[in-house]
Amino acid sequence: MIKRPFDLLNNLVGKKVEIGMKAGKIVRGKLLAFDIHMNLVVENPEIVEENSSKSATHIFIRGDSLIYVHPLQE
């Protein structure tokens, strides 16, 4: 049962998510960890912005740049 925003994030750890960011970027990958500031660590992220795409092994996303975190079907 989800009662707080952190409950949702807790349920998403280890699962694929889509993260919308203020700069217009979208990141898709496996959520590894988060903290009380909603900073996120994502494994094997695909970073999409306009017509380009980048990838990496891990990425750290500051919580103040988030718009949404959405679970993806695996």
C-alpha positions in Angstrom: 0.0 0.0 0.0 1.3 3.4 -0.9 0.7 6.1 1.7 3.8 8.4 1.0 5.8 9.3 -2.1 8.8 7.3 -0.7 6.6 4.2 -0.6 6.2 4.4 -4.4 10.0 4.9 -4.9 10.6 2.0 -2.5 8.4 -0.3 -4.6 10.3 0.8 -7.8 13.8 0.0 -6.5 15.2 -2.7 -8.8 12.6 -2.1 -11.5 12.7 -0.2 -14.8 11.4 3.4 -14.6 11.0 6.4 -16.8 12.1 9.7 -15.3 11.1 13.1 -16.6 13.4 16.0 -15.9 12.9 19.8 -15.9 15.4 20.2 -18.7 13.2 18.2 -21.1 15.2 15.1 -20.9 13.8 11.7 -20.3 15.8 8.9 -18.6 14.9 5.2 -18.8 16.7 2.6 -16.7 16.7 0.5 -13.6 16.2 2.4 -10.3 19.0 1.3 -7.9 18.6 3.8 -5.0 17.2 7.0 -3.7 17.6 9.2 -0.7 15.4 11.7 1.4 16.1 14.4 -1.2 14.7 12.2 -4.0 18.2 12.0 -5.6 18.2 8.9 -7.7 20.8 6.4 -8.9 19.8 4.7 -12.2 21.6 1.7 -13.8 22.0 1.3 -17.6 20.2 4.6 -18.3 19.1 5.7 -21.7 19.1 9.5 -21.8 16.7 10.9 -24.4 16.7 14.6 -25.4 15.0 15.9 -28.5 16.4 13.8 -31.4 19.4 12.2 -29.7 19.9 9.4 -27.2 22.9 8.6 -24.9 23.6 5.7 -22.6 25.9 5.0 -19.7 26.4 2.3 -17.0 25.1 4.5 -14.0 23.8 8.0 -13.6 23.0 10.1 -10.5 20.0 12.4 -10.8 19.5 15.3 -8.4 16.0 15.3 -6.9 15.4 19.0 -7.6 15.6 18.3 -11.4 12.8 15.7 -11.3 9.3 16.1 -12.7 8.0 12.5 -12.5 9.1 8.9 -12.0 7.0 6.4 -13.9 7.2 2.5 -13.7 7.8 0.8 -17.0 6.6 -2.7 -18.1 9.5 -5.2 -18.1 
